[in-house]
């Protein structure tokens, strides 16, 4: 009886452990199947995401090339055409160039750096071709001296009045109008400098060779160029197109724009609102934070610039000198929140 009892007990124990082991095995199989299913889903989503990105990229390339071909055709049509037709073709080509640049700016978020470089190179060549066509088809009138006969000299010893096509400096009215579209400051040290909205609205602003200056630009300029800026604080209202920074050091900059291109810049803080992407090249020690300057007419200037206030890619910076995928560039950083400026002097 004792032997039979022990046999029954061991049988029951073996049955219990057997059922427990089977349950655990079943649980492990279910978990494994769940992990595999999740892995399959992740791969599926990755493929779909890659497919969408590739489709966007392919659409950009085909659309960009088609628009570029259209501009090239417009420039080709200028050859041998009458001046009025040439003027019309050049205006149309210029407008299409602006649209194509905007198309590139808006597409940078999903394009590779190589594709961006290729497109920018193509745009530069197009711009050069447009300028060359304009020079050839519509050459600027030049001021020239003509020899006078002795008889003419006897009539009057006083010089003739300037031609209606020229100003006293010998610059044509067309040139004067072009020059008048640009404003700014240059070769100044240790000054507080200000431009009002009336002075910069829809104009190109150039700041060059400034040292230890505080600059305030109220309004919405067309473009902003900063060259050779040292130990300055520069704040500007919304820029309708691009901001170009070159050879800037130990400075604080703040602006909103469609695109930022920064070259040869060191140890500089940028408080940025950008609707496409920021690009740096040959830079080090550049740091970024969201644009936070405010003044009474800022909202109106945002509207005038056409920039989207709700879209700010201030922390999406492409370094053309750093192509290591998956590794952050050592040439730029994000300014820690505790170190960011929150108030600005007028």
CORLIN-V754821 format. One record per helix or strand of 2 or more residues. SS is the DSSP state (H for helix, E for strand). FROM is the first residue (numbers start at 0). LEN is the number of residues. If there is no record, write none. Layout:
SS:FROM:LEN
SS:FROM:LEN
This chain:
H:1:76
H:82:25
H:112:25
H:149:6
H:172:8
E:181:8
E:191:4
H:196:4
E:203:8
E:213:4
E:222:8
E:232:4
E:241:8
E:251:6
E:258:5
E:265:9
E:277:4
E:283:7
H:297:8
E:316:3
E:331:3
H:336:3
